[in-house]
């Protein structure tokens, strides 16, 4: 069971397997409160320090944990959520569906959870790591597409973690193992963000139980070791280890990863014709709106240069060039 990190003992594993018993356990409400506090604190810090609302991080939580609510809905929504609820990743596959079935399981297993304890336990940590990740995604793909690109990045990371865990489980002799849940994704995010911070010169410390103190860049590995000493399940440890390995690889090739994400985002926009408005190109006639310098709002101009999310506009009123974001332009 991959979602027993918070309850490694036999009693905890039995409790975690109870789908509806969570609401009668005080620990569930304690974990939920801690997660809500962490989300609120991180939201405020992201908005105040970096100037954006972490909508992509919130959307990621909705996608990853949404089946716990949506499976109770009637009609097609409930049916689709129950399909996700039944998904699990197995080392040797669950049937004869071949590569397509295994790919589906790798994608959906991250969003399938054994109990509501998973939401209460993982949500706060995942949101904090996703908010940090969203800031990097915004730099790579721009502000308009940052939320869906952030969700896609998280799902791809979860899929890669499940695939790596399946390969390592077979190599370690756990061929019959199956798992589900966001535990692997959380460890991938922890390792990814810690390695990026380390590469940028940040040298923090992480404390476990108040007396085990380790460098932040090795915290995920230390946590896996601690869980092993606490007799966590081998399948869960394999999943967490795979997540840490995938996170390390993504951090090692982050520039290439973000470049690929940006290319994929542009490709999806072109393929599906997804556009939030007429395209902005050199020669487009535009009106400025929502500019920080309010005196510029309502001015007409002509686009003379585009560079990523930034656009240079020649104003009709005085001929000077100003730089604006695409979000500040209305194409006419």
Buried (B, 14 or more C-beta within 10 A) or exposed (E): BBBBBBBBEEEBBEBBBBEEBBEEBEBBEEBBEBBBEBBEEBBEEBEEEBEBBBBBBBBBBEBBBBBBEBBEEEEEBBEBBBBBBEBBBBBEBBEEEEEEEBBBBBBBBBBBBBBBBBBBBBBBBBBBBBBBBBBBBBBBBBEBBBBBBBBBBBBBBBBBBBBBBBEBBEEBEBEEBBBBBBBBBBBBBBBBBBBBBBEEEEEEEBEEEEEEEBEBBBBBBBBBBBBBEEEBBBBBBBBBBBBBBBBBBBBBEBEEBBEEBBEBBEEBBEEEEEEEEEEBEEEBBBBBBEBEEEEBEEBBBBBEEBEEBEBBBBBEEEEEEBEBBBBBBBBE
